Amino acid sequence: MSEVQTVDNMVTISIDGTEYKAKEGEYILNAARANDVFIPAICYLTRCSPTLACRICLVEADGKQVYACNAKVKDGMSVTVDTPNILAERRAMMEVYDVNHPLQCGVCDQSGECELQNYTLEMQVDSQSYAIKDTERHTADWSSVLHYDAGLCIVCERCTTVCKDMIGDAAIKTTKRGGEALDKSWKDKMPKDAYSMWNKLQKSIIAPSNGTGSTDCSDCGECIAVCPVGALVSRDFVYTTNAWDLKRIPAVSAHSSDGFAIYYETKPRSIEDRREKIFRVTNEWNFVSLDGAARFGYDFENEGVTKDKEAFARAVEALKKAETIRFNSVISNEEALMLQTLKEKMGVKLYNPEVRPFQKFLKLYSEASGKSLYNSDSTKAMKCDFVVSVGGALRNDSPGLKYAFNNIQKMNKGAGMYFHPVGDKLIPTFGKTVEMFTHKAGLEEASLYLLLDLFADEAKLPNDVKDYIASFKTSESKTITEKVTKEVKEMVLDEETGEEKEVTKKVKEDVEKEITVERNGLIDMLGGDSEKFMAGFDKMMKKKEKFVLMVGEDYYGHPKAENLAKLIALLEETAGFEVVMNPPKSNALGVALICDLDDEATGYTVGYNENGDFRLSALGDGDLDMPAFNQQEGTVTTLSKRVVPTNVAIDYGGYVLNDLMAELVGAPELTIDWTPYLPADKGYKSVAFDDLANSFDNAGNDNRGYLLEVTTNEVELPKVDKFDESTVVEGDIAYRCNPPRQFSDFSDKAHQIFEAFGLYASEKRAKELGSKVEVVFERGSIVVDVIVDNKMEGDIVALSDFKSAQNVYELFGESRYATVTIREV
């Protein structure tokens, strides 16, 4: 496969007589939004498939009425947004939506942000032409976080659409509700689209897909975000405040490396207690989707802190005698620069075991590829039509990349390949052309060699690589049975004449046939069936033009990390893959670029939200309090290489790291005064914090902050090594991996994040292990509860690492896999 460069073709259309540019093949509705032209729509979500549930986006295109969410632009198209007939249709549809809708706006959780309310006013609905007996619809709690009020639901299907097309859970669906049938006389008395929509509304309701009354989902809450009314709400938020009372503070999620744009929504706790409280997190759901940690893991602030001068003095002395500072990636770029400054001026070591392997891998990749950073991101990935995920537990590690993997299948008619030692039942449900390779741990190099075989332009591959790949291929003879059609002649009696005549009939019969079958040993080695896979590969590749490789954390601390980095660079160069790497947690990319990290902690250690002889802690359990991430302003570097600002949501009265810097080596007045001094040689720009943009535009472009400058140098194709099958990890295997929604002590502190620390296993494996086990490593052991993950498959177990006190990184070392002994307790 050779690299394909494509540029979105632009066409000219007119809307209400004004000419605009639009992407060829774009839906009229998206084209209008990108050009700041308003067309009403309730059901449509920008990044998902049209449902035609609301039909309010009716427009006239070249003289014909069409739905703007489902009709695509073409060059020279003339669109009229409003005609008398369309306005009558829209008004009728809004009247239907308002039939029997509860009038509880004063206490409804969506009041002030209700799209039904807004569109009722927009369409000037001031009377009601339609009526029908209502059906009792009960409220329900679908999960630990989701509350559904069926009486408020308008069955717009946004929730079901986003869950299927974006999140990939497909955990909710429309179902029958037993509403009274419409009198057929209405069909002749009202506009046809309004009648059709009312008929559907009377028949339908939303419910969990599994029929149990509860959702088997990732608890991301995106269905809450897109709900235009008050039907879907967080259980924690129901009837706690009116939306119009809340102040919106733009920020960045503190947990995953996706750098999700969020709003902390706050107000004072009560009339007597004027301290701000975060009531919920919301998002720009047209442009970005959140995971459960970003949406529900918000209340981890360090409360009630004042400036303890004695503790501050002890912290200064601890840092003066420290040999090592241990920290994690839940810090801002500015704090990372402060720690690097301490290293340069005081000679202290910087130890961060979750980021150090990633930092080393980035250097290996850069040397092999000539690029200072990987060339893609999650936004670019969503525009591809073939996606490959290697070296990462997609469901657990990176919500944003998981969403992209799923969205490529649903929206781009894409295909995907997923390589990982831990079986996952969810990934194959993303699309019919998703191929799973559940391979043995240690065979990661083999997966990249297979990708070179399948996708690389042979003319660009070195001869030794081609010969090595060819060595895995064999031919064998195989006898198959196939049906063939034969013509058979026979004599039959003509009943009219009484004479026999010869007729020819076609009959099918089974015939054995000897064929030669080509087998690919790489596919078989990786847990696939080469004959079956290759038979369907042409279908997967049909009309595919843009390819993306998602690289996960398993590769970073891998014993053969250098060869893996070279193979990725070779694949990028010879097959034209976009490459995106998932930084492990929060601001890991920023830390990797800014800090010169060390391989071990020695001597007296100061821990910053980590274990140490002296602890600086935002968790409220250290020797000196620090602000939590929702109490700071500064910047982070996202997975997409974007430097974005985050702001203070909750007041903090104690000391910050900048105060310690001022005492030790000197510092500017504020933390954000460090922002313009982030290292230019690593791609950062000299931009003041207050000058950073923090918004999306109507076309969906992320305008927050700025993109890192990525440099490219010409290098020769890397010389890659053969792999050794003896590197396979054998025996009982533990995998360092958190459950979805858990990333660190801060997500664990949030009261709506319930996933427990423990040893996660498939249902079958958990049954074999019992309820509590001791897991013995070469470096030590840990006693943990066994927890069932019903989406896991196979015998590998996953040990959480989000509790820093458990020192799980020390048990594993740099690798994510370890051979262990598991004993029942």
C-alpha positions in Angstrom: 0.0 0.0 0.0 1.4 3.4 -0.9 0.8 6.6 0.9 -2.3 8.4 -0.3 -2.5 12.2 0.1 -6.1 13.5 0.0 -7.4 17.0 0.4 -11.1 17.7 1.1 -12.6 19.0 -2.2 -14.6 22.2 -1.7 -17.7 23.1 -3.6 -19.8 26.2 -3.8 -23.4 26.2 -2.6 -25.9 29.0 -1.9 -28.1 29.1 1.2 -30.9 31.7 1.0 -29.1 33.4 -1.8 -25.7 33.7 -0.2 -22.8 31.7 -1.6 -20.7 29.5 0.8 -17.9 27.0 0.5 -18.5 23.4 1.7 -16.7 20.1 1.7 -17.9 17.9 -1.2 -20.1 15.1 0.1 -20.8 16.9 3.4 -24.4 16.9 4.8 -26.2 20.2 4.2 -26.7 20.6 7.9 -23.0 20.3 8.7 -22.1 22.6 5.8 -24.6 25.2 7.2 -23.2 25.0 10.7 -19.6 25.3 9.5 -20.7 28.6 7.8 -22.6 29.8 10.8 -26.0 29.4 9.1 -28.8 28.2 11.4 -31.0 25.2 10.4 -33.1 23.8 13.2 -32.4 20.2 14.2 -33.0 18.2 17.3 -32.0 14.6 16.6 -28.8 15.0 14.6 -25.3 14.8 16.1 -22.4 16.2 14.0 -20.1 13.2 14.3 -22.8 10.5 14.1 -25.1 9.0 11.5 -28.5 10.7 10.7 -31.5 9.1 12.4 -34.3 11.2 10.7 -36.1 11.1 14.0 -37.1 14.7 14.4 -37.4 15.9 10.7 -37.2 19.5 11.8 -34.2 20.1 9.6 -36.4 20.0 6.5 -35.1 22.4 3.8 -35.6 22.9 0.1 -32.6 22.0 -2.1 -32.8 22.7 -5.8 -36.5 23.0 -5.5 -37.0 19.7 -3.7 -37.8 19.2 0.0 -35.0 17.2 1.7 -33.7 16.6 5.3 -30.6 18.7 5.8 -29.1 16.1 8.1 -29.3 13.4 5.4 -28.8 15.2 2.1 -25.3 15.9 0.8 -24.1 19.1 -0.8 -23.1 19.2 -4.5 -21.5 22.0 -6.5 -24.0 24.7 -7.4 -26.7 23.5 -5.1 -29.2 26.1 -4.0 -30.7 25.7 -0.5 -33.6 27.5 1.0 -33.9 27.1 4.7 -37.5 28.5 5.2 -40.5 28.2 2.9 -44.2 28.6 3.9 -44.7 24.8 3.6 -41.5 24.0 5.6 -42.4 26.5 8.3 -45.9 24.8 8.6 -44.3 21.4 8.8 -41.8 22.5 11.5 -44.5 24.1 13.6 -46.7 21.0 13.4 -43.7 18.8 14.5 -43.0 21.0 17.5 -46.6 21.0 18.5 -46.5 17.2 18.4 -43.3 17.1 20.5 -45.2 19.3 23.1 -48.2 17.0 23.3 -48.4 15.6 26.9 -44.9 16.9 27.6 -44.7 17.6 31.4 -44.8 21.3 32.3 -42.2 21.2 35.1 -39.7 23.6 33.7 -39.2 25.3 37.0 -37.6 22.3 38.5 -36.6 20.3 35.4 -32.8 19.6 35.4 -32.6 20.8 31.8 -34.5 24.0 32.3 -32.6 26.9 30.9 -30.8 24.7 28.5 -33.8 22.8 27.1 -33.8 22.5 23.3 -37.5 21.5 23.3 -38.2 24.8 25.1 -36.0 26.7 22.8 -37.4 25.3 19.5 -41.0 25.7 20.8 -40.2 29.4 21.1 -38.3 29.5 17.8 -41.2 27.9 15.9 -43.6 30.3 17.7 -45.8 27.6 19.0 -48.3 29.4 21.2 -51.3 27.0 20.9 -51.9 23.2 20.6 -53.7 21.6 17.6 -53.2 18.0 18.6 -54.2 15.8 21.6 -54.1 12.1 22.7 -54.4 10.2 25.9 -51.1 9.9 27.7 -49.4 6.7 28.7 -47.8 6.3 32.1 -44.1 6.3 31.7 -41.9 5.4 34.8 -38.6 6.8 35.8 -35.7 4.4 36.1 -32.1 4.3 37.3 -30.2 2.5 34.5 -26.8 2.3 36.2 -24.8 3.7 39.1 -24.8 7.1 37.3 -27.7 7.2 34.9 -31.3 8.4 35.7 -34.0 8.2 33.0 -37.3 10.0 33.1 -39.4 8.5 30.3 -42.1 11.1 30.8 -39.7 13.8 29.6 -38.2 11.7 26.8 -39.0 12.9 23.2 -37.3 9.8 21.6 -35.0 12.0 19.5 -32.6 9.0 19.5 -29.5 11.1 20.2 -28.6 8.9 23.2 -28.9 5.7 21.2 -27.0 7.2 18.3 -24.0 8.5 20.3 -23.8 5.3 22.3 -23.6 3.3 19.1 -21.7 5.5 16.6 -19.3 7.3 19.0 -18.8 5.4 22.2 -19.2 1.9 20.8 -21.2 0.5 23.7 -24.6 0.3 21.9 -26.0 -0.1 25.4 -29.4 1.6 24.8 -32.1 1.3 22.1 -35.6 2.4 21.2 -38.3 -0.1 22.2 -42.1 -0.3 22.3 -43.8 1.6 25.0 -47.5 0.7 24.5 -48.7 4.2 23.7 -52.3 4.6 22.4 -52.5 4.4 18.6 -53.1 7.5 16.7 -56.6 8.1 15.2 -56.0 7.6 11.5 -58.1 10.7 10.7 -55.1 12.7 11.9 -53.2 11.6 8.8 -55.5 13.8 6.6 -55.6 16.7 9.0 -51.9 17.4 9.6 -48.6 17.6 7.7 -47.3 14.2 6.7 -43.9 14.5 8.5 -45.5 15.6 11.7 -47.9 12.6 11.5 -45.1 10.1 10.9 -43.0 11.6 13.8 -46.0 11.6 16.2 -46.8 8.0 15.3 -43.3 6.9 16.1 -43.3 9.0 19.3 -46.4 7.3 20.5 -45.0 3.8 20.0 -41.4 4.3 21.2 -39.4 4.7 24.4 -35.7 4.3 25.2 -34.4 1.3 27.2 -31.2 -0.7 27.9 -30.4 -2.9 25.0 -29.8 -6.1 27.1 -33.4 -6.1 28.3 -32.4 -6.3 32.0 -33.4 -2.7 32.9 -29.8 -1.7 33.5 -27.1 -0.7 31.0 -24.0 -2.9 30.5 -21.9 0.1 29.5 -18.8 2.1 30.3 -20.8 4.7 32.3 -19.3 7.5 30.2 -22.5 9.7 30.5 -22.4 10.9 26.9 -26.1 10.0 26.6 -26.7 12.6 29.4 -24.7 15.2 27.5 -26.6 14.9 24.2 -30.1 14.7 25.7 -31.9 17.8 24.6 -34.5 17.6 27.4 -34.3 16.5 31.0 -34.9 12.8 30.3 -31.4 11.6 30.9 -29.5 13.1 33.9 -26.8 12.0 36.3 -28.4 10.4 39.3 -26.1 12.6 41.4 -27.4 15.8 39.7 -31.2 15.2 39.8 -33.0 18.1 41.4 -29.9 19.5 43.0 -29.7 22.9 41.2 -31.1 24.8 38.2 -28.8 24.9 35.2 -29.0 28.7 35.0 -27.5 29.0 38.5 -24.2 27.3 37.4 -21.0 29.1 36.4 -19.1 27.3 33.6 -15.3 27.1 33.9 -13.4 25.8 30.9 -10.8 23.2 31.8 -9.2 20.0 30.8 -9.9 16.5 32.2 -7.3 15.6 34.8 -7.2 11.8 34.1 -6.6 10.4 30.6 -4.1 11.7 28.2 -6.9 12.6 25.7 -7.0 16.1 27.0 -10.8 16.3 26.8 -12.2 19.8 26.9 -14.6 20.1 29.8 -16.5 22.6 31.8 -16.6 22.5 35.6 -20.0 23.8 36.5 -20.0 25.4 39.9 -22.0 27.5 42.4 -21.9 28.2 46.1 -22.8 25.2 48.3 -25.6 27.1 50.1 -26.8 30.5 51.2 -24.8 30.2 54.4 -21.7 28.4 52.9 -20.4 30.5 50.0 -17.6 28.1 49.1 -17.8 27.0 45.4 -18.8 23.4 44.7 -18.6 21.5 41.4 -22.1 20.2 40.7 -21.3 18.5 37.4 -19.0 18.4 34.3 -20.3 19.2 30.8 -18.7 19.2 27.4 -19.0 20.6 23.9 -20.7 17.3 22.8 -21.0 18.3 19.2 -17.2 18.3 18.9 -15.8 16.1 21.7 -17.1 13.1 23.7 -16.0 12.4 27.3 -15.2 9.2 29.1 -16.6 8.4 32.6 -13.6 9.7 34.5 -13.7 13.0 32.7 -17.4 13.5 33.3 -17.9 12.0 36.8 -14.4 12.1 38.3 -14.5 15.8 39.2 -14.7 16.2 43.0 -11.1 15.5 44.1 -10.2 18.9 45.3 -8.1 19.4 48.4 -10.5 21.0 50.8 -10.1 23.3 53.7 -6.4 24.0 53.3 -4.7 27.0 54.9 -1.0 28.0 54.8 0.9 26.0 57.4 4.2 27.9 57.7 5.8 25.1 59.8 4.9 22.4 57.3 6.1 24.7 54.5 9.5 25.1 56.2 9.8 21.4 56.6 9.0 20.9 52.9 11.8 23.4 52.0 14.3 21.5 54.1 13.1 18.2 52.7 13.7 19.4 49.1 17.1 20.8 50.0 18.3 17.3 51.2 16.3 15.3 48.6 18.2 13.1 46.2 15.0 12.2 44.3 11.6 13.8 43.6 9.0 11.1 42.7 5.9 12.3 40.9 3.2 11.2 38.4 1.7 12.8 35.3 -1.2 14.6 37.1 0.7 17.9 36.9 0.7 20.9 34.6 3.4 21.7 32.1 4.3 24.6 34.3 4.9 22.3 37.3 6.9 19.9 35.1 9.1 22.9 34.1 9.5 23.8 37.8 10.7 20.2 38.6 13.1 20.3 35.7 14.4 23.6 37.0 15.1 22.0 40.4 17.0 19.2 38.7 19.1 21.7 36.7 19.8 24.0 39.7 19.9 21.5 42.6 21.0 18.3 40.9 17.9 16.3 42.2 16.8 13.2 40.3 13.3 13.2 38.8 11.6 9.8 39.0 8.3 9.1 37.2 7.8 5.3 36.5 4.6 5.8 34.5 6.2 8.3 32.1 9.9 7.2 31.8 9.3 4.2 29.5 7.1 6.4 27.2 9.9 9.1 27.2 12.5 6.5 26.1 10.2 5.1 23.5 9.6 8.5 22.0 13.4 9.0 21.7 13.7 5.6 20.0 10.9 6.4 17.6 12.4 9.8 16.8 15.8 8.4 16.0 14.2 5.8 13.7 11.8 8.0 11.9 13.5 11.4 11.9 10.3 13.0 13.4 10.4 14.7 16.8 6.9 13.3 17.5 4.4 10.9 16.0 2.5 12.4 13.0 -1.2 11.9 13.9 -3.8 12.5 16.5 -7.3 11.3 17.5 -9.0 13.9 15.3 -7.0 12.9 12.2 -7.6 9.3 13.1 -11.4 9.7 12.9 -11.0 10.8 9.2 -9.3 7.5 8.3 -11.1 4.4 7.0 -8.7 1.7 8.2 -7.5 1.6 11.8 -5.0 -0.8 13.5 -4.5 -0.8 17.2 -1.4 -2.4 18.7 0.1 -2.6 22.2 -2.8 -1.2 24.2 -5.9 -2.3 25.9 -8.1 0.2 24.0 -11.2 -0.1 26.2 -9.1 0.7 29.3 -6.2 2.9 28.4 -7.5 5.5 26.0 -11.2 6.4 25.7 -10.5 8.9 22.9 -8.8 6.4 20.7 -11.4 3.8 21.5 -14.0 6.3 20.3 -12.0 6.9 17.1 -11.6 3.2 16.4 -15.4 2.7 16.7 -16.3 5.8 14.9 -14.2 4.8 11.9 -16.3 1.7 11.5 -19.6 3.3 12.0 -19.2 6.6 10.0 -16.4 5.9 7.5 -17.5 2.4 6.4 -14.1 1.5 7.8 -12.2 -1.6 8.8 -10.0 -2.4 11.7 -7.5 -4.8 13.2 -6.9 -5.1 16.9 -3.8 -6.9 18.3 -3.6 -7.6 22.0 -2.8 -10.5 24.4 -5.9 -9.8 26.5 -9.1 -10.8 24.8 -11.9 -8.2 24.6 -15.5 -9.0 23.8 -16.4 -5.4 23.0 -14.0 -4.5 20.2 -15.5 -7.0 17.6 -18.9 -5.4 18.1 -17.7 -2.2 16.6 -18.0 -3.4 13.0 -18.4 -6.4 10.7 -14.9 -5.9 9.3 -13.0 -5.7 12.6 -10.4 -8.5 12.9 -9.2 -9.5 16.4 -5.7 -11.0 17.0 -5.5 -12.3 20.6 -1.8 -13.2 20.5 0.7 -14.3 23.2 2.4 -11.6 25.2 5.9 -11.1 23.8 4.9 -11.5 20.1 4.4 -7.7 19.5 7.1 -7.6 16.9 5.3 -10.3 14.9 2.2 -8.1 14.7 4.2 -5.3 13.1 5.9 -7.6 10.6 2.4 -8.9 9.6 1.4 -5.3 9.0 4.4 -4.7 6.9 3.5 -7.8 4.9 -0.1 -6.7 4.4 0.3 -3.0 3.8 3.8 -2.0 2.8 4.8 -1.0 -0.7 7.2 -3.9 -1.5 9.3 -1.6 -3.7 10.2 0.4 -0.6 11.0 -2.5 1.8 14.6 -3.6 2.2 15.3 -7.0 0.7 16.2 -8.6 4.0 12.9 -7.6 5.4 11.0 -9.0 2.4 13.0 -12.2 2.6 12.3 -12.5 6.3 8.5 -12.0 5.8 8.5 -14.5 3.0 10.1 -17.1 5.3 6.8 -17.3 7.2 4.8 -18.3 4.2 4.1 -21.8 3.1 2.0 -23.7 0.6 0.0 -26.9 1.2 -2.4 -29.0 -0.7 -5.9 -29.3 0.4 -9.0 -31.3 -0.7 -12.2 -29.3 -0.8 -15.7 -30.2 -1.8 -17.5 -27.8 -4.0 -20.9 -27.9 -5.8 -20.8 -27.9 -9.6 -23.7 -27.7 -12.0 -23.9 -30.4 -14.7 -26.3 -31.0 -17.5 -28.0 -34.4 -17.5 -30.1 -35.7 -20.4 -33.1 -38.0 -19.7 -36.2 -39.3 -21.5 -39.5 -38.1 -20.1 -43.1 -39.0 -21.2 -45.1 -36.2 -22.9 -48.6 -36.6 -21.3 -50.4 -34.9 -24.2 -48.9 -37.0 -27.1 -48.0 -40.1 -25.1 -44.5 -40.0 -26.7 -41.1 -40.0 -24.9 -38.7 -37.1 -25.6 -35.2 -36.2 -24.5 -34.8 -33.3 -22.1 -31.8 -31.6 -20.6 -31.8 -30.8 -16.9 -29.2 -28.9 -14.7 -28.3 -30.7 -11.5 -25.9 -29.8 -8.7 -23.5 -32.4 -7.3 -20.5 -32.3 -4.9 -17.1 -32.7 -6.4 -13.8 -33.1 -4.6 -11.1 -30.8 -5.8 -7.4 -30.5 -4.9 -6.2 -26.9 -4.3 -3.1 -25.2 -3.2 -3.5 -23.1 0.0 -1.1 -20.3 0.9 -0.6 -20.0 4.6 0.9 -17.1 6.5 2.7 -18.2 9.6 2.6 -14.8 11.1 -1.2 -14.8 11.1 -1.3 -18.3 12.7 1.4 -17.3 15.2 -0.7 -14.3 16.3 -3.8 -16.4 17.0 -5.6 -16.0 13.7 -6.5 -18.4 10.9 -4.4 -17.3 7.9 -6.7 -19.0 5.3 -9.8 -17.5 6.7 -8.3 -14.1 7.3 -6.8 -13.8 3.8 -10.1 -14.8 2.3 -11.7 -11.8 3.8 -8.8 -9.3 3.6 -9.7 -8.0 0.2 -13.1 -7.1 1.4 -11.6 -5.2 4.4 -9.3 -3.3 2.0 -12.0 -2.4 -0.6 -12.0 1.4 -1.2 -9.7 2.1 1.8 -7.5 5.1 1.4 -6.5 6.5 4.8 -4.7 4.3 7.4 -3.9 4.9 11.0 -1.9 3.0 13.5 -2.7 3.4 17.2 0.2 2.5 19.5 -0.3 1.7 23.2 1.6 1.6 26.4 2.6 -2.1 26.2 5.3 -1.1 23.6 7.0 1.6 25.7 8.5 -0.6 28.4 8.8 -3.7 26.2 12.1 -5.6 26.3 12.3 -5.1 22.5 11.1 -1.5 22.5 13.9 -0.3 20.2 13.0 -2.8 17.5 9.3 -2.0 17.9 10.0 1.7 17.4 12.1 0.9 14.3 9.3 -1.3 12.9 6.7 1.5 13.4 9.0 4.0 11.6 9.4 1.5 8.8 5.7 0.9 8.6 5.0 4.6 8.5 7.5 5.2 5.7 6.6 2.2 3.5 2.9 1.9 4.0 1.8 5.5 4.6 0.3 5.0 8.0 -0.7 7.9 10.2 0.8 7.1 13.6 -0.7 8.1 17.0 0.7 7.1 20.4 -1.3 7.0 23.6 0.6 8.7 26.4 0.0 6.8 29.7 -2.4 9.0 31.6 -3.0 12.7 32.1 -0.1 15.0 31.1 2.4 12.2 30.3 3.3 13.8 27.0 4.1 17.1 28.6 6.2 15.5 31.3 8.0 13.3 28.8 9.0 16.4 26.7 9.8 18.8 29.5 11.5 16.7 32.2 14.8 14.8 32.0 13.6 11.7 33.9 15.8 9.2 35.7 15.5 5.4 35.7 15.4 4.9 39.5 14.7 6.7 42.8 17.6 6.7 45.2 18.3 8.2 48.6 16.0 10.6 50.4 12.9 11.0 48.3 10.2 13.7 48.2 7.0 12.4 46.7 4.6 14.8 44.8 1.3 12.9 45.0 3.4 9.8 45.2 5.2 7.8 47.9 8.3 9.3 49.5 10.1 10.1 52.7 8.3 13.5 52.6 5.1 13.9 50.7 3.7 16.9 48.9 0.1 15.9 48.4 -3.1 17.3 46.8 -4.9 14.3 48.3 -5.0 15.8 51.8 -2.8 13.0 53.2 0.7 14.4 52.9 3.2 16.4 54.9 2.4 19.6 53.0 -0.8 20.2 51.2 -0.8 21.0 47.4 -3.6 22.0 45.1 -5.5 19.4 43.1 -5.7 19.7 39.4 -9.2 21.4 39.5 -7.7 24.0 41.8 -4.9 25.1 39.4 -4.5 27.1 36.3 -1.9 26.2 33.7 -1.5 24.1 30.6 -1.3 20.4 29.7 -0.1 18.7 26.5 -2.7 16.4 25.1 -2.4 13.1 23.2 -3.1 15.2 20.0 0.1 17.3 20.7 -2.0 20.3 21.6 -1.0 22.6 24.4 -4.2 23.6 26.1 -5.2 25.8 29.1 -7.1 24.7 32.1 -8.6 26.9 34.8 -9.3 27.0 38.5 -12.7 25.6 39.5 -12.4 25.4 43.3 -10.6 27.9 45.6 -7.4 26.7 47.3 -5.9 28.4 50.4 -2.6 26.7 50.8 0.9 26.7 49.2 1.6 25.8 45.6 4.7 24.4 44.0 5.7 27.8 42.8 5.9 29.0 46.4 8.5 26.3 47.1 10.4 27.2 43.9 10.5 30.9 45.0 12.1 29.8 48.3 14.5 27.4 46.8 15.8 28.8 43.5 13.6 31.8 42.8 10.4 32.0 40.8 8.0 34.4 39.1 4.9 35.6 41.0 2.4 33.1 39.5 2.5 29.5 38.2 1.2 30.7 34.8 4.1 33.1 34.5 6.1 29.9 33.6 3.9 29.3 30.5 5.9 31.3 27.9 9.1 29.5 29.0 8.1 26.0 28.1 11.0 24.5 26.1 11.0 25.7 22.5 13.4 23.0 21.4 10.6 20.5 22.3 8.0 22.3 20.1 6.5 24.7 22.7 5.8 28.3 21.8 6.5 31.4 23.8 2.8 32.3 24.4 1.5 33.8 27.6 -1.2 31.9 29.4 -3.8 34.6 29.0 -3.3 34.7 25.3 -4.2 31.1 24.7 -7.5 30.5 23.0 -10.0 28.1 24.6 -12.8 27.2 22.2 -14.1 25.2 19.3 -15.6 26.8 16.2 -18.8 25.7 14.4 -16.9 23.6 12.0 -15.7 21.5 14.9 -12.1 22.7 14.8 -10.3 22.6 18.2 -8.9 26.1 18.6 -7.7 25.6 22.2 -4.1 26.7 22.8 -1.7 25.7 20.1 -0.2 22.6 18.4 3.4 21.6 19.2 5.9 22.3 16.5 6.9 18.9 15.0 10.2 18.7 13.2 11.3 16.2 10.6 14.8 15.2 9.6 15.8 13.0 6.7 17.0 9.6 7.9 17.7 6.3 6.3 15.2 3.5 6.6 15.8 1.8 10.0 17.5 -1.6 10.1 15.1 -3.8 11.9 15.9 -7.1 13.8 14.2 -10.4 13.5 12.2 -11.5 16.5 12.7 -14.4 18.7 9.6 -16.5 19.6 11.3 -17.4 22.9 10.5 -13.9 24.2 6.9 -15.1 24.7 5.8 -14.6 28.3 4.7 -18.0 29.6 2.8 -19.3 32.7 0.4 -17.3 34.8 0.5 -13.8 33.4 -0.5 -10.5 35.1 -1.0 -7.4 33.1 -0.7 -3.9 34.6 -4.0 -2.3 33.6 -6.7 -0.3 35.3 -10.4 -0.8 34.9 -12.2 1.8 32.6 -12.8 5.2 34.4 -9.9 4.7 36.8 -6.5 6.4 36.2 -5.0 7.6 39.5 -5.7 8.4 43.2 -7.6 11.4 42.0 -10.2 9.5 39.9 -10.5 7.1 42.8 -11.2 9.9 45.2 -14.2 11.1 43.1 -17.5 9.8 44.6 -19.1 8.8 41.3 -16.2 6.6 40.2 -16.8 3.1 41.6 -14.4 0.8 39.9 -12.3 -0.9 42.6 -8.6 -1.6 43.0 -8.0 -5.3 42.4 -7.2 -8.2 40.1 -9.6 -8.1 37.1 -10.3 -11.4 35.3 -12.7 -12.9 32.8 -15.7 -14.7 34.3 -14.2 -18.1 33.8 -10.8 -17.1 35.2 -12.3 -15.3 38.2 -14.3 -18.4 39.1 -11.1 -20.5 39.1 -9.2 -18.0 41.2 -11.7 -17.4 44.0 -12.5 -14.1 45.7 -9.1 -13.0 47.1 -5.6 -13.9 46.0 -1.9 -13.2 46.6 -0.1 -12.4 43.4 3.6 -13.1 43.7 6.1 -11.3 41.5 9.9 -11.5 41.4 10.1 -8.2 43.2 7.4 -8.8 45.8 3.8 -9.7 46.2 0.4 -8.1 46.7 -2.9 -9.4 48.2 -6.0 -8.3 46.2 -9.6 -9.0 45.6 -10.6 -10.8 42.4 -13.1 -8.8 40.3 -15.0 -10.0 37.3 -14.7 -8.0 34.0 -17.4 -9.5 31.8 -15.8 -8.1 28.7 -12.4 -9.7 29.3 -11.6 -13.1 27.7 -8.7 -15.5 28.3 -6.5 -16.4 31.3 -4.4 -13.2 31.6 -5.4 -11.2 34.7 -5.2 -7.4 35.0 -3.8 -5.8 38.1 -4.8 -2.2 38.8 -2.1 0.5 39.3 -4.2 3.6 40.2 -3.5 3.5 43.9 0.0 4.9 44.4 0.3 3.5 47.9 0.3 -0.1 46.5 3.5 0.5 44.5 2.4 -1.7 41.6 4.9 -0.1 39.2 7.7 -1.5 41.4 6.2 -5.0 41.1 6.1 -4.9 37.3 9.2 -2.8 36.5 8.9 -1.1 33.1 7.0 -4.0 31.4 3.2 -4.3 31.6 3.4 -8.1 31.7 4.9 -10.3 34.3 4.9 -14.1 35.0 3.5 -14.5 38.4 2.3 -17.1 40.9 -1.3 -16.6 42.1 -2.3 -18.2 45.4 -5.8 -18.2 46.8 -6.1 -16.4 50.1 
